[in-house]
Amino acid sequence: MSFDAKAPVTNRSVLTVAVPIMLSNVSEPMIGVVNTAVIGQLDDPYYIGAIAVGALIFSFIFWSFGFLRLSTGGLSAQAMGAGDRPELAAVLIRALMIAVAAGVLLILLAPLIREAGFGLIGGSPEIRQHGETYFNHRIWSAPAALANYCVMGWFIGQSRAGLAFLVQLFLNLTNMALSALFVLHLGMTSDGVGLAALIAEWSAVTLALGLALVMLRGMNVRLSWARILDPVRLRRTLLMNADVMIRTLCLVFAFTWFTARGARAGDVVVAANAVLLNLFQVAAYLIDGFAYASEALVGQSVGARNRERFRAAIRLTSIWAMVLGVLCSLAIWFGGPWIIDVMTVNAEVREAARSYLPWAAAAPVLGVICFQFDGIFTGAMATKDMRNMMIVSLGIFMLAWWLLETRFGNHGLWAALNIFFVARAVTFASRMPSLEKRAFGSCFTMSISSRIKLLSHRRNKVNRRRKRYSRW
């Protein structure tokens, strides 16, 4: 795919990237929705809690390596913007090497991870028993899941959203179909849900790698291990990955802490929170379509050194994201009660979920700005800012939790989560001027067209003042 650095960012170019990603993203949390709905047809609430806790542990594990998708997306976008095809290919190979090694390590450490995860979160003996069964099946998907992150980031960085959509949709539909088959028709419980995730992950990464291989052949790039293992580039990749990993660990810790505190309040509360978090995640993944669009377009603009394109990408993607955030909040507010009834048959869980529904409805509109900043900072590869601002935001979240949960219980816990979103938006916004200055330098590094427009604007302003003075 060729890249034209002079091409303006338009609504069409934003939607071309965002819409396929939104469609594929929305199927990702739909796995949780379907799995919860499937397991929720069983009478006991601890089944929902077991899947929620088990899935949360994998969210913590896999999201901790979310830097593989983020860094691969940002680096591939900048390589594409700079027109460096050999580096574009090398970015993918480096990321896959890290992913496979990390996936194998996770399998080897599985017993320790399982004990630590379930010991930290807690919950009833029934939740732990069925959650561990789910874990024991799904952990074998680790190398495939992490490799898939790399290929998805590589596709998105090149604005190949259609390919990312195809792979993600295949993954999620396979997962949902197999979960329904194993649980509803074959009589399995948490083991069926875990087995479905395992099969789906390996099937999807096979498809993704096949598509990536076709693209690499089409680039006519001769892979060079000297370039792939170049110490300078490899060190840059590892340092950026370390920064983004710390950022991601902070994010996952916040959600892990949220679920853990709910689990300690009882099976009903943790099940109600799981239902509502699924609703929020559907909205968040939809909105993230525009964050991915900003990542690709911002990264390409930084690689091409085009400040005008950079600002247009931020403006247009943010407007679209805000509109969608408001719509998602309204959908959760008005449609939430009906969705809750569909997802669980337990009367206590239904009542509890309704009482906390306003917090889940507020989350998308409060979180939309910080989601956008994630995409912008990833595209610009401002990884130190991402790390530092997330650490500050996590500290604000923990302070809010400490002040609010003791007085307001689970309502206070939900309030702290929403404060976390706002804190991320404010702290990241404070770093935007520095980000742009580092990416483009002073005004003397502007593109020629940008300088001409700036000078024309100043000349028109002077002429208007002269006319005003002449009237006097």
Salt bridges, closest charged atoms under 4 A:
ASP84 OD2 - ARG227 NH2 2.78
GLU87 OE2 - ARG94 NH1 2.88
GLU87 OE1 - ARG227 NE 3.28
GLU87 OE1 - ARG233 NE 3.03
GLU115 OE2 - ARG114 NE 3.88
GLU115 OE1 - ARG128 NH2 2.96
GLU132 OE2 - ARG128 NE 2.90
ASP230 OD2 - ARG233 NH1 3.90
ASP243 OD1 - ARG387 NH1 2.88
GLU295 OE1 - ARG69 NH2 3.13
GLU308 OE2 - LYS453 NZ 2.84
ASP341 OD1 - ARG350 NE 3.38
ASP341 OD2 - ARG354 NH2 2.79
ASP374 OD2 - ARG247 NH2 2.93
ASP374 OD2 - ARG424 NH2 2.58
ASP385 OD1 - ARG431 NE 3.06
ASP385 OD2 - ARG438 NH2 2.68
GLU405 OE1 - ARG261 NE 3.24
GLU436 OE2 - ARG307 NH1 2.94
GLU436 OE2 - ARG311 NH2 2.64
